[in-house]
């Protein structure tokens, strides 16, 4: 099975200069967890719900005034739509990412695929569980002692 068989098409993006708040509102309306970020019609990054929380909200920034380019993940991972889902899963696992953009013949963005899309279409509950387990390598959390 190829990425083109499991990806979400008609991906809406957001301008790098748009506010993080606008990105969050768009994600909420579309019920998605990420948006590609564009500058001059070209993708330059991706902003995720986690990016918004960690890089904007937790940092104390004003989401209405902070541009997406400041909170986005700049390393954009793309794969061609003809990539096998197994190869895509390996690439996602290697980079510890949960979403990637899918490109067409002209290297334009034609879709987005998540680890959930791949897992749900793997055809096997065992493969699905293994994929999610491999993608869920926990980070060592910072522990705080309770103040009394």
N, C-alpha and C positions, 0 to 999 in steps of 0.2 A: 504494500500500500504506500502511496506517495503523499507528500504534504498537501498537494492540491486536492486530495480526496478528504482530508480532515480539517483543513484550515477554515477560518472564518474569513469570508470575503467582504468587500465593501467596507474596508477599514477607514474609519474617520480619524484624522490626525488633528493636531493643534499647532498653531504657530509658536515658535520659540519665544516670541515677545508677549504672548497671551499670559494672563495671570494664572497662577497655580489654582486659585479659586475657580476660574473658568474651566480648567482641566478637570477639577474634582466634580463640578456640576455636570460636565459632559459625561464623565464616567458614570455618575449616578443615573443620569437619564438613559444612557445606553446599557446600563448594567454590565459594565466591563471593568477590569482592574488595571488597564493601561491604555495609553494613547501614544502613537508615534509622534515625535516632535519634528516639525519641518521649518526650514528657513529657505526662502526663495524656491519653494517647491521641491526641495530635496530633504530627505530624512537625515536628521543629525543626532537623533537620540530617541529615547523612549522614557516616558514618565509613568510611573506606577503608583498605585495607592500607597505602597510602602515608601516610595521616594517622598511623597507628600508628607506623610507622617514623620519620617525620620529627618528629612532635610529642610522641612519648612516648619511644621507645627512644633515638633520637639525642640527645634532650634530657636523658637520664639519669633519667627519671621511672620510678617503680615501676608497671609495668602492672597489677599486682594492686590497687593503691591509687588509681590515677588513674581518675576517672569519664570515661565516653565524652564527656560534654559539654565536657570540657577539651581533648580531642584531635580532636573532629569538625570538619567543615567546616560552618559555620553558615548559609552562603548556600545555601538549598535551591532547586534549579531543578526545576520540575515543568512538564509539558505534558499536555493532555488526550489521552485514548486515541484520539481521532478525528484527531489531527494526522498529516499526511503524513510519511513517514519522511524525505523530502527536507528538509522544514522543520525537523524535529528535528535532522537532521545539521547544518544551517546554524546552528541555535541552539547546538549543542554545539561546533561549530568556533569560533563567535564568542566563546563563553565559555571555550574551551579546557578543556572537561570531557569525561570519557569515559563518564559514567553520569548518567542523570536518572530521577526518579520520574515515574510515569504516573498521572494522576488520572481518576476516573470522573465520572459525571454529577453526583454530590453532592460533588465535589472531594475524595473519599476516595482514598487510595492503592490502586490496583488492580494495579500492576505496576512493574517497573523495566526500563529498556532501556539497553544499552551500545552504544558505537560499533561493537563487534564484531557485535552483533545486527543493527544496521542494515546494516553492510557485507556480512555474510553473506547478507542477504535483498535486496540491491540488484538481483540478477538479472544482474549484469555484473561480471566480474573487473576490468575497467578502472575502473568506478565504485568498486568495493571498494578497489582500490589507491589511487585518487585521494583517497578519503575518509580512508583511514588516513594518507596522506602529509600531507594538510591538517591533520589532528588531531595530527600529530607534530612540531609546531614546536618545535625544541630550545631549551631555555633555555641561556644562556651559563653554562657551568660555572665554578665557582671553581677556579682552578689553584693547586696548591701545588708549591713547589720541593722536591726531595728534599734532606733534611738528610744531610750526610756526616760 
